[in-house]
Amino acid sequence: AGDAVLRGVLLSRGTYLALVQGPDAKRQYVVHPNDRFADGVVKAITADSMLILQEVNDPLSLTKQREIRKMLRAVEEVK
């Protein structure tokens, strides 16, 4: 889930759907809120972002889940 790229957001029947490019850059997926995606679950989709709750598979980690927010447009850092 961390390697996926949010490519677009669609509004269908009052619900946001996300167009997501997989880590292999060859496939695109349409995901809905509460869909399983890669190693996590899509928790929310807004007009400009997607929130994924990722399962952490590191046995040494005290954290078992982490939130990953994918933004539709990357914000450039000001230097």
C-alpha positions, 0 to 999 in steps of 0.5 A: 500500500505504501508504494501505490500512487493515487492517480485520480478520484471519481465521484460516483453516486455520492461516494468517492472512488480512487484510481490507484496505480500499483507498485509495479506501475503496470496496473491501475485499480479502482478502489472503494472505501473499506476495500482491501488493497495490498496489505491494508484497507482503504479507510477513506477517500476524499476529493484529493486524498486516500487514507489506507490503514496498513497492516505492519508485518514486522514482529519486532514492531509494537505498532500493528497498523499504521495510517498512510495518506496518499495525496492526489497532487504532490506538494512541492517543498519550498526551499 
